[in-house]
Protein backbone atom coordinates (compact mmCIF):
# COMPACT_ATOMS: atom_id res chain seq x y z
CA UNK A 1 0.00 0.00 0.00
CA UNK A 2 1.37 3.42 -1.01
CA UNK A 3 2.39 5.77 1.81
CA UNK A 4 2.90 9.00 -0.13
CA UNK A 5 1.98 12.24 1.61
CA UNK A 6 -1.69 13.14 1.61
CA UNK A 7 -2.44 15.63 -1.18
CA UNK A 8 -4.62 18.73 -1.01
CA UNK A 9 -7.59 16.86 -2.60
CA UNK A 10 -7.16 14.07 -0.02
CA UNK A 11 -7.23 16.55 2.86
CA UNK A 12 -10.21 18.47 1.45
CA UNK A 13 -12.15 15.21 1.14
CA UNK A 14 -11.20 14.09 4.66
CA UNK A 15 -12.44 17.43 5.98
CA UNK A 16 -15.74 17.33 4.05
CA UNK A 17 -16.45 13.76 5.12
CA UNK A 18 -15.65 14.61 8.75
CA UNK A 19 -18.57 17.07 8.61
CA UNK A 20 -21.06 14.52 7.29
CA UNK A 21 -21.10 11.31 5.23
CA UNK A 22 -21.37 11.92 1.47
CA UNK A 23 -21.50 10.14 -1.89
CA UNK A 24 -18.76 11.07 -4.37
CA UNK A 25 -21.19 13.16 -6.41
CA UNK A 26 -22.44 14.90 -3.26
CA UNK A 27 -18.85 15.77 -2.35
CA UNK A 28 -18.36 17.28 -5.81
CA UNK A 29 -21.61 19.25 -5.50
CA UNK A 30 -20.53 20.60 -2.11
CA UNK A 31 -17.13 21.61 -3.51
CA UNK A 32 -18.94 23.55 -6.23
CA UNK A 33 -21.47 25.12 -3.86
CA UNK A 34 -18.80 26.29 -1.41
CA UNK A 35 -16.50 27.49 -4.22
CA UNK A 36 -13.72 25.32 -2.76
CA UNK A 37 -12.04 25.13 -6.15
CA UNK A 38 -11.31 28.86 -5.82
CA UNK A 39 -8.74 28.09 -3.13
CA UNK A 40 -7.92 24.39 -3.51
CA UNK A 41 -7.16 22.57 -6.76
CA UNK A 42 -9.57 19.62 -6.54
CA UNK A 43 -10.91 18.40 -9.87
CA UNK A 44 -13.89 16.06 -10.22
CA UNK A 45 -11.68 13.06 -11.15
CA UNK A 46 -9.39 13.81 -8.17
CA UNK A 47 -12.35 13.47 -5.82
CA UNK A 48 -12.91 9.86 -6.93
CA UNK A 49 -9.21 9.05 -6.93
CA UNK A 50 -8.91 10.45 -3.38
CA UNK A 51 -11.98 8.53 -2.18
CA UNK A 52 -10.43 5.26 -3.34
CA UNK A 53 -7.00 6.11 -1.93
CA UNK A 54 -8.40 7.21 1.44
CA UNK A 55 -10.61 4.11 1.68
CA UNK A 56 -7.62 1.84 0.86
CA UNK A 57 -5.69 3.47 3.74
CA UNK A 58 -8.57 3.13 6.18
CA UNK A 59 -8.92 6.91 6.54
CA UNK A 60 -12.53 6.83 5.33
CA UNK A 61 -15.11 4.04 5.22
CA UNK A 62 -18.34 3.36 3.40
CA UNK A 63 -20.95 4.04 6.05
CA UNK A 64 -23.94 2.86 4.00
CA UNK A 65 -24.89 2.03 0.47
CA UNK A 66 -27.42 3.80 -1.70
CA UNK A 67 -29.18 0.46 -2.17
CA UNK A 68 -27.36 -0.47 -5.36
CA UNK A 69 -25.63 -3.83 -5.54
CA UNK A 70 -22.40 -2.54 -7.06
CA UNK A 71 -19.98 -0.43 -5.05
CA UNK A 72 -17.72 2.45 -5.97
CA UNK A 73 -17.45 6.09 -4.98
CA UNK A 74 -20.68 7.09 -6.77
CA UNK A 75 -22.76 4.45 -4.96
CA UNK A 76 -21.24 4.41 -1.47
CA UNK A 77 -21.66 6.99 1.24
CA UNK A 78 -18.29 7.68 2.87
CA UNK A 79 -17.35 9.08 6.25
CA UNK A 80 -14.01 9.93 7.84
CA UNK A 81 -12.75 7.34 10.33
CA UNK A 82 -11.04 8.14 13.65
CA UNK A 83 -7.75 7.27 11.93
CA UNK A 84 -8.64 9.68 9.12
CA UNK A 85 -9.33 12.51 11.56
CA UNK A 86 -5.92 11.90 13.17
CA UNK A 87 -4.24 11.90 9.73
CA UNK A 88 -5.99 15.18 8.85
CA UNK A 89 -4.97 16.78 12.16
CA UNK A 90 -1.37 15.60 11.69
CA UNK A 91 -1.25 16.96 8.14
CA UNK A 92 -2.54 20.36 9.29
CA UNK A 93 0.42 20.63 11.70
CA UNK A 94 3.03 20.55 8.91
CA UNK A 95 5.23 23.66 8.71
CA UNK A 96 5.01 23.85 4.91
CA UNK A 97 1.45 25.27 5.08
CA UNK A 98 2.83 28.55 6.43
CA UNK A 99 6.15 28.59 4.58
CA UNK A 100 5.20 28.46 0.91
CA UNK A 101 5.15 31.29 -1.57
CA UNK A 102 3.36 31.00 -4.89
CA UNK A 103 4.86 32.32 -8.11
CA UNK A 104 2.00 34.06 -9.91
CA UNK A 105 2.01 33.59 -13.68
CA UNK A 106 1.59 37.32 -14.22
CA UNK A 107 4.88 38.02 -12.43
CA UNK A 108 6.64 35.55 -14.73
CA UNK A 109 5.14 37.42 -17.70
CA UNK A 110 6.29 40.74 -16.20
CA UNK A 111 9.84 39.43 -15.85
CA UNK A 112 9.87 38.49 -19.55
CA UNK A 113 7.90 41.50 -20.78
CA UNK A 114 10.94 43.49 -21.92
CA UNK A 115 10.78 41.22 -25.01
CA UNK A 116 7.22 42.35 -25.89
CA UNK A 117 6.38 44.01 -29.16
CA UNK A 118 5.50 47.73 -28.93
CA UNK A 119 2.16 48.36 -27.25
CA UNK A 120 1.79 44.84 -25.83
CA UNK A 121 2.98 45.79 -22.34
CA UNK A 122 0.24 48.39 -21.92
CA UNK A 123 -2.36 46.10 -23.52
CA UNK A 124 -1.55 43.26 -21.10
CA UNK A 125 -1.75 45.62 -18.12
CA UNK A 126 -5.25 46.63 -19.27
CA UNK A 127 -6.17 42.98 -19.74
CA UNK A 128 -4.92 42.12 -16.24
CA UNK A 129 -6.80 45.08 -14.75
CA UNK A 130 -10.07 43.97 -16.37
CA UNK A 131 -9.54 40.40 -15.13
CA UNK A 132 -8.85 41.57 -11.56
CA UNK A 133 -11.94 43.80 -11.58
CA UNK A 134 -14.11 40.85 -12.68
CA UNK A 135 -12.56 38.67 -9.97
CA UNK A 136 -13.15 41.38 -7.37
CA UNK A 137 -16.83 41.60 -8.30
CA UNK A 138 -17.28 37.79 -8.23
CA UNK A 139 -15.49 37.40 -4.88
CA UNK A 140 -17.59 40.16 -3.32
CA UNK A 141 -20.74 38.28 -4.35
CA UNK A 142 -19.29 35.01 -3.02
CA UNK A 143 -18.39 36.67 0.29
CA UNK A 144 -21.94 37.97 0.71
CA UNK A 145 -23.34 34.50 0.01
CA UNK A 146 -20.92 32.90 2.47
CA UNK A 147 -21.76 35.44 5.19
CA UNK A 148 -25.45 34.62 4.76
CA UNK A 149 -24.73 30.88 4.88
CA UNK A 150 -22.49 30.88 7.98
CA UNK A 151 -24.43 33.65 9.75
CA UNK A 152 -21.44 35.49 11.25
CA UNK A 153 -18.15 37.11 10.14
CA UNK A 154 -15.80 34.97 12.28
CA UNK A 155 -15.50 31.94 10.00
CA UNK A 156 -12.54 30.62 8.02
CA UNK A 157 -14.40 31.00 4.70
CA UNK A 158 -15.08 34.68 5.47
CA UNK A 159 -11.45 35.25 6.44
CA UNK A 160 -10.17 33.52 3.29
CA UNK A 161 -12.40 35.55 1.02
CA UNK A 162 -11.51 38.77 2.87
CA UNK A 163 -7.82 38.08 2.24
CA UNK A 164 -8.52 37.33 -1.43
CA UNK A 165 -10.40 40.63 -1.77
CA UNK A 166 -7.55 42.55 -0.10
CA UNK A 167 -5.02 40.89 -2.43
CA UNK A 168 -7.11 41.77 -5.50
CA UNK A 169 -7.44 45.41 -4.36
CA UNK A 170 -3.69 45.61 -3.69
CA UNK A 171 -2.82 44.22 -7.13
CA UNK A 172 -5.26 46.61 -8.80
CA UNK A 173 -3.53 49.56 -7.12
CA UNK A 174 -0.16 48.14 -8.23
CA UNK A 175 -1.39 47.70 -11.84
CA UNK A 176 -2.55 51.33 -11.91
CA UNK A 177 0.90 52.39 -10.68
CA UNK A 178 2.56 50.36 -13.48
CA UNK A 179 0.27 52.01 -16.01
CA UNK A 180 1.39 55.44 -14.78
CA UNK A 181 5.08 54.45 -14.69
CA UNK A 182 5.25 52.41 -17.92
CA UNK A 183 6.27 55.43 -20.09
CA UNK A 184 9.39 55.72 -17.88
CA UNK A 185 10.38 52.09 -18.40
CA UNK A 186 14.10 51.65 -19.19
CA UNK A 187 16.87 49.06 -19.30
CA UNK A 188 19.01 48.38 -16.24
CA UNK A 189 21.79 50.96 -15.78
CA UNK A 190 24.22 48.50 -14.21
CA UNK A 191 25.77 46.46 -17.02
CA UNK A 192 26.54 43.61 -14.57
CA UNK A 193 22.77 43.07 -14.17
CA UNK A 194 22.64 41.90 -17.78
CA UNK A 195 25.68 39.61 -17.42
CA UNK A 196 29.38 40.26 -17.86
CA UNK A 197 30.60 40.59 -21.42
CA UNK A 198 33.47 38.33 -22.39
Secondary structure as the mmCIF struct_conf table of DSSP 4:
data_model
#
loop_
_struct_conf.conf_type_id
_struct_conf.id
_struct_conf.beg_label_comp_id
_struct_conf.beg_label_asym_id
_struct_conf.beg_label_seq_id
_struct_conf.end_label_comp_id
_struct_conf.end_label_asym_id
_struct_conf.end_label_seq_id
HELX_LH_PP_P HELX_LH_PP_P1 UNK A 4 UNK A 7
HELX_RH_AL_P HELX_RH_AL_P1 UNK A 8 UNK A 19
BEND BEND1 UNK A 20 UNK A 20
STRN STRN1 UNK A 22 UNK A 22
HELX_RH_AL_P HELX_RH_AL_P2 UNK A 24 UNK A 33
TURN_TY1_P TURN_TY1_P1 UNK A 34 UNK A 35
HELX_RH_3T_P HELX_RH_3T_P1 UNK A 36 UNK A 38
TURN_TY1_P TURN_TY1_P2 UNK A 39 UNK A 39
BEND BEND2 UNK A 40 UNK A 40
HELX_RH_AL_P HELX_RH_AL_P3 UNK A 44 UNK A 56
TURN_TY1_P TURN_TY1_P3 UNK A 57 UNK A 58
BEND BEND3 UNK A 59 UNK A 59
STRN STRN2 UNK A 60 UNK A 65
BEND BEND4 UNK A 67 UNK A 67
BEND BEND5 UNK A 69 UNK A 70
BEND BEND6 UNK A 72 UNK A 72
TURN_TY1_P TURN_TY1_P4 UNK A 73 UNK A 75
STRN STRN3 UNK A 76 UNK A 80
HELX_RH_AL_P HELX_RH_AL_P4 UNK A 82 UNK A 91
TURN_TY1_P TURN_TY1_P5 UNK A 92 UNK A 93
HELX_RH_3T_P HELX_RH_3T_P2 UNK A 95 UNK A 97
TURN_TY1_P TURN_TY1_P6 UNK A 98 UNK A 98
BEND BEND7 UNK A 99 UNK A 99
HELX_RH_AL_P HELX_RH_AL_P5 UNK A 105 UNK A 112
HELX_RH_3T_P HELX_RH_3T_P3 UNK A 113 UNK A 115
HELX_LH_PP_P HELX_LH_PP_P2 UNK A 116 UNK A 117
TURN_TY1_P TURN_TY1_P7 UNK A 118 UNK A 119
HELX_RH_AL_P HELX_RH_AL_P6 UNK A 120 UNK A 150
BEND BEND8 UNK A 151 UNK A 153
BEND BEND9 UNK A 155 UNK A 155
HELX_RH_AL_P HELX_RH_AL_P7 UNK A 156 UNK A 181
HELX_RH_3T_P HELX_RH_3T_P4 UNK A 182 UNK A 184
BEND BEND10 UNK A 189 UNK A 189
HELX_RH_3T_P HELX_RH_3T_P5 UNK A 191 UNK A 194
#
